[in-house]
């Protein structure tokens, strides 16, 4: 509705084994500053009440606005690449390493989170009027890094 952040989760849950990947395309940021957060969560935040996943201790999100990791309503520096309209943001969960890595236009930004819990869902935090984020169908999973 354009007045606050909302955190819909994507189903099904992230696989508990191996690697999972989803890619989003930012079609409209709603504002020039791109207040869009993409990440993972356990689904324990108040989804129906509108609490953003990144404000809980059970959500880890990449801020497209400033490149920070957002967790428990705190930000920490992560990436210098800030996606904007037309860019693609990929999220790779590697459950063997229990890690989340972000990709911007196919370029890995490094591991953002380690020690992820077993049950995870991909999440999109957006609430500004006019924002449009699309899941890219059949996005190619990045090659395994060693």
C-alpha positions in Angstrom: 0.0 0.0 0.0 3.0 2.2 -0.1 3.2 3.4 3.5 5.6 0.9 5.2 7.8 -2.1 4.6 6.2 -5.5 4.2 7.9 -8.9 4.1 6.2 -11.5 2.0 8.0 -14.8 2.0 8.4 -16.9 -1.1 7.3 -20.6 -1.0 8.4 -23.3 -1.0 11.1 -23.1 1.7 14.8 -23.1 0.8 16.1 -26.6 0.4 17.7 -27.8 3.7 20.5 -29.4 1.7 22.7 -28.3 -1.1 22.5 -24.9 -2.9 19.4 -22.8 -3.7 19.3 -19.7 -5.8 16.7 -17.1 -6.7 17.1 -14.0 -8.7 15.1 -10.8 -8.6 14.9 -8.0 -11.2 14.2 -4.5 -9.8 11.6 -3.1 -12.2 10.6 0.1 -10.3 12.1 1.4 -7.1 9.2 3.7 -6.2 11.8 6.4 -5.1 15.2 7.3 -6.4 16.8 5.7 -3.3 15.7 2.1 -3.9 14.4 1.1 -0.5 14.2 -2.6 -1.3 15.5 -5.4 0.9 16.0 -8.9 -0.4 17.1 -11.8 1.8 16.2 -14.9 3.8 14.2 -15.4 7.0 12.9 -18.2 9.2 9.3 -17.0 8.8 9.0 -16.3 12.5 8.6 -12.5 12.1 5.1 -11.0 12.2 4.3 -11.4 8.5 0.6 -10.6 8.9 1.3 -7.6 11.1 3.7 -6.1 8.6 6.9 -6.4 10.6 9.8 -6.4 8.1 12.0 -9.5 8.3 15.1 -7.4 8.7 13.7 -5.9 11.9 13.7 -9.4 13.6 16.4 -11.7 14.8 15.2 -14.3 12.2 15.8 -12.3 9.0 18.9 -11.4 7.1 18.4 -8.9 4.2 20.6 -7.1 1.6 19.7 -3.4 1.4 19.5 -2.2 -2.2 19.5 1.3 -0.8 23.0 1.3 0.9 24.5 -2.2 0.3 24.3 -3.1 4.0 23.4 -6.4 5.7 20.2 -5.7 7.7 19.5 -8.0 10.7 17.6 -7.4 13.9 17.0 -3.8 12.7 20.8 -3.2 12.6 22.9 -2.5 9.5 26.5 -3.5 8.8 28.6 -2.7 5.8 28.6 -5.4 3.1 28.6 -4.4 -0.6 29.6 -1.3 -2.5 27.4 -2.3 -5.5 24.0 -0.7 -5.2 21.4 -2.1 -7.6 18.9 0.2 -9.3 16.1 -0.1 -11.8 16.8 -2.9 -14.4 19.4 -4.6 -12.2 19.2 -8.2 -11.1 19.9 -9.3 -7.5 20.5 -13.0 -6.9 20.5 -14.7 -3.5 22.5 -18.0 -3.2 21.9 -20.1 -0.1 24.5 -22.8 0.4 23.3 -25.1 3.3 26.4 -27.2 3.3 28.3 -24.0 4.2 25.2 -22.5 5.9 26.0 -19.3 4.0 24.1 -16.6 2.1 25.8 -14.8 -0.8 24.4 -11.9 -2.9 25.0 -11.4 -6.6 24.3 -8.1 -8.4 24.0 -8.5 -12.2 25.8 -11.9 -11.9 28.7 -10.6 -9.9 29.2 -12.2 -6.5 29.5 -9.7 -3.6 31.0 -12.3 -1.2 29.4 -14.2 1.7 27.0 -11.9 3.5 25.8 -14.3 6.3 27.3 -17.5 7.8 25.7 -19.9 10.3 22.2 -19.8 8.8 19.5 -21.9 10.5 17.9 -25.0 9.0 14.6 -23.6 7.9 14.7 -20.6 5.6 12.5 -18.8 3.1 13.4 -16.1 0.6 11.9 -12.8 1.5 11.3 -9.4 -0.2 10.9 -6.3 2.0 9.3 -3.5 0.0 6.6 -1.0 0.8 7.1 2.2 -1.1 4.4 3.1 -3.5 5.2 2.0 -7.1 7.9 -0.5 -6.2 8.0 -3.6 -8.5 10.3 -6.5 -8.0 10.0 -9.6 -10.2 11.3 -13.1 -9.7 13.4 -14.0 -12.7 12.2 -17.4 -13.9 14.8 -20.1 -14.5 17.8 -18.0 -13.4 21.1 -19.8 -13.8 22.7 -20.8 -10.5 26.2 -19.3 -10.1 29.1 -21.8 -10.3 30.3 -23.3 -7.0 33.1 -21.4 -5.4 35.9 -23.1 -3.5 
